[in-house]
Every structure is written in C-alpha cells, then in structure tokens.
C-alpha cells in the first residue's frame, strides 16, 4: 500500500502547487485587465475633454473674430482721430496767427488813439484859453475886406470840420479797439476750447490704443492657454493609449508565461510521479547521495533581489512631497559624472519613450508586481535607449542621466505610480521604501 499512497501524495502536492499558482496568475491577469479597463475609461474621459476643448477653441475663434472686427473699427476710429487732430492743429496755428495780427492792429490803434488824445487835449486847452467859438469870430471880424472874410470863413469851417472828423475817427477807433478786443477774447476762448478738445481727443486716442493692446494681449493669452491645454490633453491621450497597449502586451506576456509554467509544471509533475513510482518500486534497494554546483548570474547593473531595483547611481537630492510651494511627485537623483546610466526599476513594458517639453527625454514603463500594476517615469535623460512597446528587464539600461526639459541641473527625476499614470498624478506614491534608493 505504500507505493500508491506515496505516488498520490507527491502528485497531489504538485497539483495543489499548480492550482494555487494558477490562482495567482489569474489574479495577476485579472488585475491587468481591470487596469486596462480603467485606462480605457480614462481615455474616453480625456477624449471627451479634448472634444470640449475643441468646442472651446471654436468658441474662442469666434470671439477672436469679433475682437478683430472691433479692433478694425478701433483702428478706423484712430485714423479719424489722427485726421481731426491734424485739422485742429492747423486751425490752431491759423488762430494763433490771427491773434498775432489782431494784437498788432490793437497796438497801432492804441497808438493812434493816444496821439489823438494829445491833439484833442491841446485843442481843449486852446478853447479854454481863447473862449472856444469867440476866437473863431475874432478871426472872421478881423478880415480886411469881403473877399478876406470869405477866405477866413472857409478856413474856420474847414478847421471846425477837421475837428469833427478827428472826433468821429477817434470814436471809430475806440469802437474798433473794443470790437477787436472782444474778437481777441473770443478767439482766445475758441483756442482754449480747441486745446481742450485736442487734449480730450488725445485721451480718447490713448484709451483706444490701451484698449486695443489689452484686447490683443488677452487674445494672445487665451490662444496660448487653450492650445497648451489641448496639447496637454493630447499628450495625456497618447500616454493613456500607450499604457493600454503596454498593458495588453503585459497580459499577452503573462498568459504566455502562464502557458509555459503550466507546461513546465505538467512536465515536472509527470517526472515527479515517475520518480516517485521508481522510488517506491526500489524501496528496499540501495541508495546513494549526490550533489550539484550552484551558480549565480550577476548583472553589470546593481540589481536588487526584490521586485524593484535602484534606477540610477548618484546623490539623493530631493524627495517626494511639498517643494517650493508645490507638490514634487517623485524623487531626484543627481550625479555629475559623464554617461551615468539609468536602469529599468523592474520588469515591464515601455509605455512611451519620447521627448516632452516638461519631462525632457522620458520613459514610461508599466510593471506588474504580484498582481499589482505600477508605472515608473524616468525623466530629464540625455539619451533614451528603449522604444515604446519594448519589453525591459529589471536593471536593463534605458538611458543616460541628463538635463533636458524643465530641469535646472543634471539629474534623474523618478516617479512611481500605483496603477496608471494620469495628468493629475493622483496615483503617484513615494518610491522610497519600495524602490531602493542610493
């Protein structure tokens, strides 16, 4: 009875082992499929967000068209304002010239009036001294004959008429002076009004130009923001698509590994069963001891024994968490040496290998560790050695440390995400304690 019992015991142990291992493999594949479904859901959400962004861009383009029409109207208004300023400037110069001419006329009139005033004063003194009209009678009565009387009478009449002309001219000059002075005051008021209008036009012109500049700046800022947002969304969509493809490849690799392990397990079970049967048949025969040499394979990279290994050699310069008023979603490893290698932290599939404006040369890798999916990000590299979709092994060199993208010095920026990478980095975790660090 010992023979069949021993054979069944050995076979049962192997089958139980395969059964429990199959559960682990199935759990790993199930986890990968769940992760892929989650990524497909996020891809759909990002696609919807991109469509929203396109609608916003179309709306923004319509607004830009309206703003440009308004800017055209403002430019036309500015042109009209310049024309009016030129016209009023010419009118102002003419007014100033007219004022200068009036001032000269007033000056001459005042001189004439002053001279007549002196003449009239002299005549008034003569009238006072001679008695006015009596002196004219003396002139007439002193004539020697009729002919002399006529001559004297004509002379007196001429003098009296001249005096009247002087008085009339004096009054006319005084009236002209008053009119010119009033005209001058009116012209000055008009000039002041024109100057005020000119200043107002200048203020309007400056306000219009300031408004135009502000509209243009707002337009450029909106354009830049919406395009940057769309580029970020498109980059995220590409990464999600690459992650989905990488996980699908990981599922295929996991299924292939499952088939290979099942075949190996079946072969091992058969061999074990045969060995157990042979051992039972020769239970009472002589036995001997044997030994074997164990050999270890050592990689050129400092590969750790756990699931993860150190991503690069260097100095740990910055940790995960708050930094400079923001969140640092990874760790930084710096090394000034030339050609510092960057290694894959674990076995996995390259999600995407490309140049990013922020990450610089960056490699995203999807890893499946004990049924849990992780994503690592190795950024700011000088060079990348792997392509999107490549299968990598723990410790395999994927690039060289550098200073590309949004970086201020040579270092490796390393991120670990429990699950897929997303733009909000909500799955980012502190790699310290999980991934060996220098």
C-alpha positions as CSV (number, residue, x, y, z in Angstrom):
1,X,0.0,0.0,0.0
2,X,2.9,2.3,0.4
3,X,3.5,2.6,-3.3
4,X,0.2,4.1,-4.4
5,X,-0.1,6.3,-1.3
6,X,3.3,7.8,-1.9
7,X,2.6,8.3,-5.6
8,X,-0.8,10.0,-4.9
9,X,0.8,12.2,-2.2
10,X,3.5,13.5,-4.5
11,X,1.2,14.1,-7.4
12,X,-1.3,15.9,-5.1
13,X,1.3,18.2,-3.7
14,X,2.4,19.2,-7.2
15,X,-1.2,19.7,-8.4
16,X,-2.0,21.8,-5.3
17,X,1.0,23.9,-6.0
18,X,-0.1,24.4,-9.6
19,X,-3.6,25.2,-8.5
20,X,-2.6,27.9,-6.1
21,X,-0.1,29.3,-8.6
22,X,-2.8,29.4,-11.2
23,X,-4.9,31.5,-8.8
24,X,-2.0,33.9,-8.5
25,X,-1.5,34.1,-12.3
26,X,-5.2,34.5,-12.9
27,X,-5.3,37.2,-10.2
28,X,-2.4,39.0,-11.9
29,X,-4.1,38.8,-15.4
30,X,-7.4,39.9,-13.9
31,X,-5.7,42.9,-12.2
32,X,-4.1,43.8,-15.6
33,X,-7.4,43.6,-17.3
34,X,-9.1,45.7,-14.6
35,X,-6.2,48.2,-15.1
36,X,-6.7,48.2,-18.8
37,X,-10.5,48.8,-18.4
38,X,-9.8,51.7,-16.1
39,X,-7.4,53.2,-18.6
40,X,-9.9,52.8,-21.4
41,X,-12.4,54.6,-19.2
42,X,-9.9,57.4,-18.7
43,X,-9.1,57.5,-22.4
44,X,-12.8,58.1,-23.1
45,X,-13.0,60.8,-20.5
46,X,-9.9,62.5,-21.9
47,X,-11.3,62.2,-25.4
48,X,-14.5,63.9,-24.2
49,X,-12.4,66.6,-22.6
50,X,-10.5,67.1,-25.8
51,X,-13.8,67.5,-27.7
52,X,-14.8,70.1,-25.1
53,X,-11.5,71.8,-25.7
54,X,-12.2,71.8,-29.4
55,X,-15.6,73.4,-28.8
56,X,-14.0,76.0,-26.6
57,X,-11.3,76.6,-29.3
58,X,-14.1,77.1,-31.9
59,X,-15.9,79.5,-29.5
60,X,-12.7,81.3,-28.8
61,X,-12.1,81.6,-32.5
62,X,-15.5,83.2,-32.9
63,X,-14.7,85.6,-30.1
64,X,-11.4,86.3,-31.7
65,X,-13.1,87.1,-34.9
66,X,-15.4,89.5,-33.1
67,X,-12.5,91.1,-31.3
68,X,-10.6,91.5,-34.6
69,X,-13.6,93.2,-36.1
70,X,-13.8,95.5,-33.1
71,X,-10.0,96.2,-33.4
72,X,-10.6,97.1,-37.1
73,X,-13.3,99.6,-36.0
74,X,-11.0,101.0,-33.4
75,X,-8.2,101.4,-36.0
76,X,-10.6,103.3,-38.2
77,X,-11.6,105.5,-35.3
78,X,-7.9,106.1,-34.5
79,X,-7.4,107.1,-38.1
80,X,-10.3,109.5,-38.0
81,X,-8.9,110.9,-34.7
82,X,-5.5,111.4,-36.2
83,X,-7.1,113.3,-39.1
84,X,-9.1,115.5,-36.7
85,X,-6.0,116.2,-34.6
86,X,-4.2,117.3,-37.8
87,X,-7.0,119.6,-38.8
88,X,-7.4,121.1,-35.4
89,X,-3.6,121.6,-35.2
90,X,-3.7,123.5,-38.5
91,X,-6.7,125.5,-37.3
92,X,-4.9,126.3,-34.0
93,X,-1.9,127.6,-35.9
94,X,-4.1,129.8,-38.1
95,X,-5.9,131.1,-35.0
96,X,-2.6,131.9,-33.3
97,X,-1.5,133.8,-36.5
98,X,-4.8,135.7,-36.5
99,X,-4.4,136.6,-32.8
100,X,-0.9,137.9,-33.6
101,X,-2.4,140.1,-36.4
102,X,-5.1,141.4,-34.1
103,X,-2.6,142.2,-31.4
104,X,-0.6,144.3,-33.9
105,X,-3.8,146.1,-35.1
106,X,-4.8,146.8,-31.5
107,X,-1.3,148.1,-30.8
108,X,-1.5,150.5,-33.8
109,X,-5.0,151.7,-32.9
110,X,-3.9,152.4,-29.3
111,X,-1.0,154.5,-30.6
112,X,-3.4,156.4,-32.9
113,X,-5.8,157.0,-30.1
114,X,-3.0,158.2,-27.8
115,X,-1.9,160.7,-30.5
116,X,-5.5,162.0,-31.0
117,X,-5.9,162.2,-27.3
118,X,-2.9,164.5,-27.2
119,X,-4.3,166.6,-30.1
120,X,-7.7,166.9,-28.5
121,X,-6.2,167.8,-25.2
122,X,-4.3,170.6,-27.0
123,X,-7.5,171.8,-28.7
124,X,-9.3,171.8,-25.4
125,X,-6.6,173.9,-23.8
126,X,-6.9,176.4,-26.7
127,X,-10.6,176.5,-26.4
128,X,-10.3,177.2,-22.7
129,X,-7.7,180.0,-23.3
130,X,-9.5,181.7,-26.2
131,X,-13.1,181.0,-25.3
132,X,-13.8,178.5,-27.9
133,X,-16.1,179.9,-30.7
134,X,-15.3,183.5,-29.8
135,X,-11.8,183.0,-31.2
136,X,-13.3,181.9,-34.5
137,X,-15.4,185.2,-34.5
138,X,-12.3,187.2,-33.9
139,X,-10.8,185.5,-36.9
140,X,-13.8,186.4,-39.1
141,X,-14.2,190.0,-37.8
142,X,-10.5,190.7,-38.4
143,X,-11.0,190.4,-42.1
144,X,-9.9,193.4,-44.3
145,X,-12.5,193.0,-47.0
146,X,-15.3,190.7,-48.1
147,X,-13.0,188.5,-50.0
148,X,-10.8,188.1,-47.0
149,X,-13.9,187.4,-44.9
150,X,-14.9,184.6,-47.2
151,X,-11.5,183.1,-47.1
152,X,-11.4,183.3,-43.4
153,X,-14.9,181.8,-43.1
154,X,-13.9,178.9,-45.3
155,X,-10.8,178.3,-43.2
156,X,-12.8,178.4,-40.0
157,X,-15.3,175.9,-41.4
158,X,-12.5,173.6,-42.6
159,X,-10.9,173.7,-39.1
160,X,-14.2,173.0,-37.4
161,X,-15.0,170.2,-39.9
162,X,-11.5,168.8,-39.3
163,X,-12.2,168.9,-35.5
164,X,-15.4,166.9,-36.1
165,X,-13.6,164.4,-38.3
166,X,-11.0,163.9,-35.6
167,X,-13.7,163.3,-33.0
168,X,-15.5,160.8,-35.4
169,X,-12.3,159.0,-36.2
170,X,-11.4,158.9,-32.6
171,X,-14.8,157.3,-31.8
172,X,-14.5,154.9,-34.7
173,X,-11.0,153.8,-33.5
174,X,-12.3,153.4,-30.0
175,X,-15.2,151.3,-31.3
176,X,-12.8,149.3,-33.5
177,X,-10.5,148.8,-30.5
178,X,-13.4,147.5,-28.4
179,X,-14.5,145.2,-31.2
180,X,-11.0,143.8,-31.8
181,X,-10.5,143.3,-28.1
182,X,-13.8,141.4,-28.0
183,X,-12.8,139.4,-31.1
184,X,-9.5,138.6,-29.5
185,X,-11.2,137.4,-26.3
186,X,-13.5,135.3,-28.5
187,X,-10.6,133.9,-30.5
188,X,-8.7,133.1,-27.3
189,X,-11.7,131.3,-25.9
190,X,-12.0,129.4,-29.1
191,X,-8.3,128.4,-28.9
192,X,-8.8,127.3,-25.4
193,X,-11.8,125.2,-26.4
194,X,-9.9,123.7,-29.3
195,X,-7.0,122.9,-27.0
196,X,-9.3,121.2,-24.6
197,X,-10.9,119.2,-27.4
198,X,-7.4,118.3,-28.6
199,X,-6.5,117.0,-25.2
200,X,-9.7,115.1,-25.0
201,X,-9.1,113.5,-28.4
202,X,-5.6,112.6,-27.3
203,X,-7.0,111.0,-24.2
204,X,-9.5,109.1,-26.3
205,X,-6.8,108.0,-28.6
206,X,-4.6,106.8,-25.7
207,X,-7.6,104.9,-24.2
208,X,-8.4,103.3,-27.5
209,X,-4.8,102.2,-28.0
210,X,-4.6,100.9,-24.5
211,X,-7.9,99.0,-25.0
212,X,-6.5,97.6,-28.3
213,X,-3.3,96.5,-26.6
214,X,-5.3,94.9,-23.8
215,X,-7.6,93.1,-26.2
216,X,-4.6,91.8,-28.2
217,X,-2.8,90.7,-25.0
218,X,-6.0,88.9,-23.8
219,X,-6.4,87.3,-27.2
220,X,-2.8,86.0,-27.3
221,X,-3.1,84.7,-23.7
222,X,-6.3,82.9,-24.4
223,X,-4.9,81.4,-27.5
224,X,-1.7,80.2,-25.7
225,X,-3.7,78.8,-22.8
226,X,-6.2,76.9,-24.9
227,X,-3.5,75.4,-27.2
228,X,-1.3,74.4,-24.2
229,X,-4.3,72.8,-22.6
230,X,-5.2,70.9,-25.7
231,X,-1.5,69.8,-26.2
232,X,-1.5,68.5,-22.6
233,X,-4.8,66.6,-23.2
234,X,-3.4,65.2,-26.4
235,X,-0.2,64.1,-24.7
236,X,-2.3,62.5,-21.9
237,X,-4.4,60.7,-24.5
238,X,-1.3,59.4,-26.2
239,X,0.1,58.2,-22.9
240,X,-3.2,56.5,-22.0
241,X,-3.3,54.8,-25.4
242,X,0.3,53.7,-24.9
243,X,-0.5,52.5,-21.4
244,X,-3.4,50.5,-22.7
245,X,-1.3,48.9,-25.4
246,X,1.5,48.2,-22.9
247,X,-0.9,46.5,-20.5
248,X,-2.4,44.5,-23.4
249,X,1.2,43.4,-24.2
250,X,1.8,42.6,-20.5
251,X,-1.4,40.5,-20.5
252,X,-0.1,38.6,-23.5
253,X,3.2,38.1,-21.8
254,X,1.6,37.0,-18.6
255,X,-0.6,34.5,-20.5
256,X,2.4,33.2,-22.4
257,X,4.3,32.8,-19.1
258,X,1.2,31.0,-17.6
259,X,1.2,28.5,-20.5
260,X,4.9,28.0,-20.2
261,X,4.7,27.5,-16.5
262,X,1.7,25.1,-16.9
263,X,3.6,23.1,-19.4
264,X,6.7,23.1,-17.2
265,X,4.5,22.2,-14.2
266,X,2.9,19.3,-16.1
267,X,6.3,18.0,-17.2
268,X,7.6,18.3,-13.6
269,X,4.5,16.5,-12.3
270,X,5.0,13.7,-14.7
271,X,8.6,13.5,-13.9
272,X,7.9,13.6,-10.2
273,X,5.3,10.9,-10.5
274,X,7.6,8.7,-12.4
275,X,10.4,9.3,-9.9
276,X,8.0,8.5,-7.0
277,X,6.9,5.3,-8.7
278,X,10.5,4.3,-9.3
279,X,11.4,5.1,-5.7
280,X,8.5,3.1,-4.4
281,X,9.5,0.1,-6.7
282,X,13.0,0.1,-5.4
283,X,12.1,0.9,-1.8
284,X,14.3,-1.7,-0.4
285,X,17.2,-1.2,-2.8
286,X,20.5,0.5,-2.0
287,X,20.5,4.4,-2.1
288,X,23.3,7.0,-2.7
289,X,23.8,10.7,-2.1
290,X,24.6,13.2,-5.0
291,X,25.5,16.9,-5.1
292,X,25.3,19.7,-7.5
293,X,27.1,23.0,-8.1
294,X,25.0,26.2,-7.8
295,X,25.9,29.1,-10.0
296,X,24.7,32.7,-9.8
297,X,24.3,35.2,-12.6
298,X,25.4,38.7,-11.9
299,X,24.3,41.7,-13.9
300,X,26.5,44.6,-14.7
301,X,23.9,46.8,-13.1
302,X,23.5,46.8,-9.2
303,X,20.2,44.7,-9.4
304,X,18.5,44.3,-6.1
305,X,16.9,41.0,-5.0
306,X,13.4,42.3,-4.6
307,X,10.8,43.3,-7.2
308,X,12.4,46.7,-7.8
309,X,16.0,47.8,-8.2
310,X,17.7,51.2,-7.9
311,X,17.0,53.3,-11.0
312,X,20.4,55.2,-11.0
313,X,23.6,55.8,-9.1
314,X,24.0,59.2,-7.5
315,X,23.1,61.5,-4.7
316,X,19.5,61.7,-3.4
317,X,18.8,65.4,-3.7
318,X,15.0,65.8,-3.5
319,X,12.2,63.7,-2.1
320,X,8.5,63.2,-2.7
321,X,6.1,65.8,-1.4
322,X,5.9,69.5,-0.9
323,X,8.6,71.6,-2.6
324,X,8.8,75.3,-3.5
325,X,5.1,75.8,-2.8
326,X,4.0,72.9,-5.0
327,X,4.0,69.0,-4.9
328,X,7.0,67.1,-6.1
329,X,5.5,63.9,-7.4
330,X,8.8,62.0,-7.5
331,X,12.4,61.9,-6.2
332,X,15.6,63.3,-7.7
333,X,18.9,61.6,-8.0
334,X,21.9,63.7,-9.2
335,X,25.3,62.7,-10.5
336,X,27.8,64.9,-12.2
337,X,29.8,62.1,-13.8
338,X,29.6,61.6,-17.5
339,X,27.4,58.9,-19.1
340,X,25.6,58.0,-15.9
341,X,23.3,55.0,-16.8
342,X,19.6,54.9,-16.0
343,X,18.1,51.5,-15.4
344,X,14.6,50.0,-15.5
345,X,13.4,49.7,-11.9
346,X,11.6,46.4,-12.6
347,X,10.5,44.1,-15.4
348,X,7.9,45.7,-17.6
349,X,6.7,47.1,-20.9
350,X,7.7,50.5,-22.2
351,X,4.5,52.6,-22.4
352,X,6.1,55.5,-24.2
353,X,9.6,56.8,-24.9
354,X,9.7,60.3,-26.2
355,X,10.7,63.9,-25.7
356,X,8.4,66.0,-23.5
357,X,8.6,69.8,-23.1
358,X,8.4,69.3,-19.3
359,X,9.9,65.8,-18.7
360,X,12.5,66.2,-21.4
361,X,13.7,62.8,-22.6
362,X,11.4,60.5,-20.7
363,X,10.5,56.8,-20.5
364,X,7.2,55.5,-19.0
365,X,7.2,51.8,-18.1
366,X,4.3,49.6,-16.9
367,X,5.1,46.9,-14.4
368,X,3.1,44.0,-12.9
369,X,4.3,43.1,-9.4
370,X,2.4,40.4,-7.5
371,X,-0.8,41.2,-9.3
372,X,-0.4,45.0,-8.8
373,X,0.3,47.3,-11.7
374,X,2.8,50.1,-11.3
375,X,4.0,52.8,-13.6
376,X,7.5,54.3,-13.4
377,X,8.6,57.6,-15.0
378,X,12.3,58.3,-15.7
379,X,12.7,61.9,-16.8
380,X,15.2,64.6,-17.9
381,X,17.5,62.0,-19.5
382,X,20.2,63.0,-22.0
383,X,19.5,59.9,-24.2
384,X,16.9,57.1,-24.4
385,X,17.9,53.6,-25.2
386,X,14.4,51.9,-25.4
387,X,11.4,52.5,-27.7
388,X,7.7,52.5,-27.0
389,X,6.3,49.0,-26.7
390,X,9.7,47.4,-25.8
391,X,9.9,44.7,-23.1
392,X,12.5,45.5,-20.5
393,X,14.1,43.6,-17.6
394,X,14.9,44.9,-14.2
395,X,18.3,46.6,-14.3
396,X,18.3,47.0,-18.1
397,X,19.8,50.3,-19.1
398,X,17.1,52.5,-20.6
399,X,19.0,55.8,-21.0
400,X,21.7,58.2,-19.7
401,X,21.1,60.8,-17.0
402,X,20.8,64.3,-18.3
403,X,19.3,67.8,-18.0
404,X,16.6,68.1,-20.6
405,X,13.1,69.6,-20.4
406,X,12.0,71.6,-17.4
407,X,15.2,70.9,-15.5
408,X,17.8,73.1,-13.7
409,X,20.6,70.6,-13.4
410,X,21.8,67.1,-14.4
411,X,19.7,64.6,-12.5
412,X,17.1,61.8,-12.8
413,X,13.6,62.6,-11.9
414,X,12.0,59.3,-10.9
415,X,8.2,58.8,-10.3
416,X,6.3,55.7,-9.1
417,X,2.6,55.4,-9.6
418,X,0.5,52.7,-8.1
419,X,-1.7,52.0,-11.1
420,X,-1.6,54.1,-14.3
421,X,-0.1,57.5,-14.8
422,X,-2.5,60.4,-15.2
423,X,-2.1,64.1,-15.7
424,X,-3.3,64.9,-12.1
425,X,-0.7,62.3,-10.8
426,X,-3.3,61.1,-8.4
427,X,-1.8,57.6,-8.3
428,X,1.8,58.9,-7.5
429,X,3.3,57.4,-4.4
430,X,6.6,57.9,-2.6
431,X,9.0,55.4,-4.1
432,X,11.3,55.4,-1.0
433,X,10.8,52.2,0.9
434,X,9.5,50.4,-2.3
435,X,12.3,51.1,-4.8
436,X,15.9,51.0,-3.5
437,X,17.5,54.4,-3.5
438,X,21.2,55.5,-3.4
